[in-house]
Amino acid sequence: MKARQFYLAALFLWVYSLHSNGQTLSFQWSRQFDAYGLKNMTKAVAADVNGNVYTAGWSQHGSASDEDYVISKYNSAGTRKWTVAWNPGSIDEPASIAVSGGYVYVTGKTKQGSYNVIGTTKLDTTVGNTPSGWPEYFSSTGANSEGVVVKVGQAGDVFVAGTIYKTTSPYADYIVLKYPPSGGSTFTQYGPEDISGQGSADTLVDMVLDANDNVYVAGSTTTSGNENYCAIKLNSSLVQQWMKQYDYTGVSNGYDCPAKISVDRSLNVIVTGTSFGGSFYPNDDIATVKYNSSGTQLYVVRQTENLYGSWESAADMVLDTNNNIYITGSIGYQRGGGGGLIAMKYDTTLTQKWYTRVCGALSSPALARRIAVDAGGNNTYTVFQVFSFTTPVWTTNKDILIQRYDASGHAQEGIRFDASFGDGGIYGPKDSATSIATDGVGGNIFIGGTTTSTLDTNQGLYGVVLKVNAGTAFRSSAAFVSVGPENAFVAPRSYQLSQNYPNPFNPSTRINFTLSSPGSISLKVYDITGREVETLTSNQYYSAGAHEIRFDGSNHASGIYFYRLFSADGKINEVKKMVLMK
């Protein structure tokens, strides 16, 4: 058993506003982790609607060939509630995290023997314990396997997507796994699948689920030097429904590399990424393709701008509740000096509504990382890495910048994070964002990444998580996690929220709760995206005892909904799931 020591050191930040036009961004807190006094990195973050944030990263232990998964939970105030190190192999690196139904799920790769295998673990959100039947491992004989994305279905099934890398043709294949909630080494498998025929290399980059647990994966497939987008739809049993490729017709033997896949509320599928435009290198465009639920291609749009060497690259994509599409990326950086961040909005027909470029000055190039949008599409937020070159050039400073845009795409205020450790900026520091999460109705943005200092004893690499309040509600995949005790001590509960009855229901159901003392209570209903759809009672005074409220779903579509009981003082806060079935 490896000795473990965890601590949080103060993270010093230089925070300033780029603009003052109706600032809504508000920095809340930052936390860093250093598990063993060596190198660390936060790879993924997830949030629940109660304001807790969960991080997955790795920490170096002893040598560069010895790394552990490190998974942590912080409450809304930034207090770390627990940290768990998982070290099943010699090099253990997580890639993705998900939170659902009171559990945290993390997948990635773990080196066992000569090869990497996909390692997926499950922890309860209360104290970080691993339930019976978990963790799970998947290996392919004589090949390296890596988990890329983990998602949780409506019934609690765990979906893991990744890539198998081989030493012989075909050199890489998609792999999708489905585990039951109980784990236990029982799983359904799609792949390894040679999509394009012998000689191809198929590399997965992203996966999403729809409300029916259909699975959509995207990646690239390569044959004879020609790399294409490849999107696949599987049903909930991992049976392939369709497979579609996108190959820019203007170029032979070019590259089309997807970055993200999304599914809108009408079950249309959108894929975006970087596509070679031909003529010279680099001449890259951001290409976005939209398919209907049957896989029929509806629209294609290519964003190209002859600026900073004609290089444009997609980094992330998100949708709002009206199925509008928001994409962030970078422009011109690969040509050396210059370039910056771009953000854009498309409507449902891929007609561009706005396009904005920031950080285009030659002295301050930027690389896009992540994007978020509020529920109504009124505010868009991009997270990117901005560079400040110093002398000599290898002492590049890197900061994390979060930028807000209004409904018309005009850049508003921003906050720049510069984690100075007292070295005066001589050799850094170098701050990098890797991931983003929002907590839905809470209006908070969480950013995961790294921060460095060459003058520190831990070789200059800490994992970091930042919290910013945006003052708005998000359409988010934030999990509705039932609130349990925050540590091992279980305090007596001052209330009880019962499961609605009947459930499933049509069109109405009863929600009962009991209070041990009087107080002001709110009860609200949310759809599966985290969007509030109805307020049943708001800050209403209730006496001690049992109470019943009816919810009428006549004006709502069939599907999964959540009801949340809470008080203004935060002492009451619980969420339960219900199903409207018409």
Secondary structure, 3 states (H helix, E strand, C coil): CCCCCCCCCCCCCECCECCCCCCCCEEEEEEEECCCCCCEEEEEEEEECCCCEEEEEEEECCCCCCEEEEEEEECCCCCEEEEEEECCCCEEEEEEEEEECCEEEEEEEEEECCEEEEEEEEEECCCCCCCCCCCEEECCCCCEEEEEEEEECCCCCEEEEEEEECCCCCCEEEEEEEECCCCCCCCEEEEEECCCCCCCEEEEEEEEECCCCCEEEEEEEEECCEEEEEEEEECCCCCEEEEEEECCCCCCCCEEEEEEEEECCCCCEEEEEEEECCCCCCCEEEEEEEECCCCCEEEEEEECCCCCCCEEEEEEEEECCCCCEEEEEEECHHHCCCCEEEEEEECCCCCEEEEEEECCCCCCCEEEEEEEEECCCCCEEEEEEEEECCCCCCCCEEEEEEEEECCCCCEEEEEEEECCCCCCCCCCCECEEEEEEECHHHCEEEEEEEECCCCCCCCCCEEEEEEEECCCCECCCCECCCCCCCCCCCCCCCEEECCCECCCECCEEEEEEEECCCEEEEEEEEECCCCEEEEEEEEEEECCEEEEEEEECCCCCCEEEEEEEEECCCCCEEEEEEEECC
